[in-house]
Amino acid sequence: MRLIGMMDSPYVRRVAVSLRLMAVPFTSERVSVFRNYDAFAAINPVVKAPTVVTDSGVVLMDSTLILDYVERLVPEAKRLTPSDASDYALAQRITGLALAACEKSVQIVYERTLRPTEKQHQPWLNRVRGQVLAAYDSLERELGAGKGWLLGERPMQPDVATAVAFRFTGSAIGDVVNAADYPTLSAFSARAEALPEFLALPHG
């Protein structure tokens, strides 16, 4: 399995860390959607990261859809989503909040870096800022005491998504989301980042 994309993307890193946690062999090809557009387009004409090329040559995209596929390859004991319906709903809620935080963080980055300063739309930036803060406010509450992992004794998909999102946001828009305002999330993220699977795939 080939994973195409850069580790400064929270979506690429989410897939990479998840693959390691599920013990799924893969190669990581650090191809940028910006600097290596043509090379990426040769693999996936849509040029969307992450892209995965399966062992049989099928090209997949979107981190959630990729991980849904991978979960079907591994035994239940290795999966990162719970089988119990109520636990699954909670996992999806937390993962959804983390992905929303990623999405809104990326929108702020793109507005700041891809649009000329004089054309940036401050009302839009204010709206997105409110959304990213709302997502992290909710995640801070969902973590509770912040000890251990969210759904049991090992990190699952909501743990991965939350930790990866918070690391990305801190790096990309640390002036918008102040880590000091989220002590539980900060401690949780540090604990996750200390795991071998995260250390092997650092952000950036």
C-alpha positions in Angstrom: 0.0 0.0 0.0 1.3 3.5 -1.0 0.4 6.6 1.0 0.8 9.8 -1.0 1.1 13.1 0.7 3.0 15.3 3.1 3.0 14.9 6.9 2.2 18.6 7.4 -1.3 17.7 6.3 -3.3 16.5 9.3 -5.3 14.2 7.0 -2.2 12.5 5.6 -0.7 12.1 9.1 -4.0 10.8 10.5 -3.9 8.0 7.9 -0.2 7.3 8.4 -0.5 7.0 12.2 -3.6 4.9 12.0 -1.9 2.5 9.6 0.9 2.1 12.0 -1.4 1.5 14.9 -3.3 -1.1 12.9 0.1 -2.7 11.8 -0.7 -2.3 8.1 2.5 -2.1 6.0 2.7 0.9 3.7 5.2 3.1 2.0 5.0 6.9 2.6 5.6 9.0 -0.5 6.1 12.6 0.4 4.6 14.3 -2.6 3.2 17.8 -2.2 0.0 19.0 -3.8 1.6 22.4 -4.3 5.3 21.8 -5.1 4.8 18.5 -6.9 1.5 19.0 -8.5 2.3 17.2 -11.8 3.8 14.3 -10.0 0.8 14.0 -7.7 -1.6 14.3 -10.7 0.2 11.4 -12.4 -0.9 9.2 -9.4 -4.3 10.8 -8.7 -5.6 13.4 -11.3 -7.8 15.0 -8.6 -4.6 15.9 -6.7 -6.1 15.3 -3.2 -4.1 14.4 -0.2 -4.1 11.8 1.3 -4.2 9.4 -1.6 -3.7 5.7 -1.1 -2.9 3.2 -3.8 -4.0 -0.2 -2.7 -2.0 -3.4 -3.3 -4.2 -4.1 -6.3 -3.7 -0.6 -7.7 -7.0 1.0 -6.7 -6.6 4.8 -6.0 -8.4 6.0 -2.9 -8.8 9.5 -1.5 -10.2 11.2 1.6 -8.8 10.1 5.0 -12.1 8.9 6.3 -12.9 6.7 3.3 -9.3 5.4 3.2 -9.5 4.3 6.9 -12.9 2.8 6.4 -11.3 0.6 3.7 -8.3 -0.3 5.8 -10.5 -1.3 8.8 -11.9 -4.1 6.6 -8.3 -5.5 6.1 -7.4 -6.0 9.7 -8.8 -8.2 12.5 -11.3 -6.6 14.9 -8.6 -6.5 17.7 -6.6 -4.1 15.5 -9.4 -1.9 14.3 -9.6 1.7 15.6 -13.3 2.0 15.6 -15.5 0.3 18.2 -18.1 -2.3 17.3 -20.6 -1.3 20.0 -23.1 1.1 18.6 -23.1 3.6 21.4 -19.3 3.6 21.6 -19.2 4.0 17.8 -21.5 7.0 18.0 -19.3 8.7 20.6 -16.2 7.9 18.5 -17.8 9.4 15.4 -18.8 12.5 17.3 -15.3 13.1 18.6 -13.7 12.3 15.3 -16.1 14.7 13.6 -15.1 17.5 16.0 -11.4 16.9 15.3 -11.9 16.8 11.6 -14.0 20.0 11.8 -11.1 21.6 13.7 -8.8 20.5 10.9 -11.0 21.8 8.2 -11.4 25.2 9.7 -7.7 25.5 10.6 -6.9 24.7 6.9 -9.3 27.3 5.7 -7.6 29.9 7.9 -4.2 28.9 6.6 -5.4 29.0 3.0 -7.0 32.4 3.4 -3.8 33.8 4.9 -1.3 32.3 2.6 -3.0 31.9 -0.8 -5.1 35.1 -0.9 -3.4 38.5 -1.1 -3.7 40.4 2.2 -5.8 43.2 0.7 -8.3 40.6 -0.6 -8.7 38.6 2.6 -12.3 38.7 3.9 -12.2 39.4 7.7 -15.9 38.5 8.3 -15.2 35.1 6.8 -12.0 34.7 8.9 -13.9 35.7 12.1 -16.6 33.1 11.3 -14.1 30.3 10.7 -12.1 31.3 13.8 -15.3 30.9 15.8 -15.9 27.5 14.3 -12.4 26.2 15.1 -12.6 27.5 18.7 -16.1 25.9 19.1 -14.7 22.5 17.9 -11.8 22.7 20.4 -14.0 23.9 23.2 -16.2 20.8 22.6 -13.2 18.5 22.5 -11.8 19.9 25.7 -15.1 19.0 27.4 -15.3 15.6 25.7 -11.9 14.6 27.1 -13.2 14.9 30.7 -10.3 14.3 33.1 -8.1 13.7 30.2 -6.4 10.5 31.6 -6.0 7.4 29.5 -7.6 7.1 26.1 -11.1 8.1 25.1 -12.6 4.6 24.5 -10.5 2.2 26.5 -7.0 1.0 27.1 -5.5 1.7 23.7 -5.7 4.7 21.3 -8.6 4.5 18.8 -9.6 6.7 15.9 -11.0 9.6 17.9 -7.7 9.7 19.9 -5.6 9.8 16.7 -7.8 12.4 15.0 -7.9 14.6 18.1 -4.2 14.5 18.7 -3.2 15.0 15.1 -5.7 17.9 14.7 -4.4 19.7 17.8 -0.8 19.3 16.8 -1.6 20.7 13.3 -3.6 23.6 14.6 -0.9 24.6 17.1 1.7 24.6 14.3 -0.4 26.3 11.7 -2.5 28.9 13.6 -1.2 29.0 17.1 -2.1 32.6 17.3 -5.8 31.7 16.9 -5.9 28.6 19.2 -3.9 29.2 22.3 -2.8 25.9 23.8 -2.8 27.4 27.3 -6.6 27.7 26.9 -6.9 23.9 26.4 -4.9 22.3 29.2 -6.6 18.9 28.9 -6.2 18.8 25.2 -2.6 19.9 25.5 -1.7 17.1 27.9 -3.7 14.6 25.9 -1.9 15.6 22.7 1.5 15.4 24.4 0.7 11.9 25.6 -0.3 10.8 22.1 2.7 12.4 20.5 5.0 10.4 22.8 3.7 7.1 21.3 6.1 5.3 18.9 3.5 5.5 16.1 3.4 9.3 16.4 7.1 9.7 16.9 7.8 7.8 13.7 5.6 10.2 11.7 6.2 13.7 13.1 4.2 16.6 11.9 5.9 18.5 9.1 
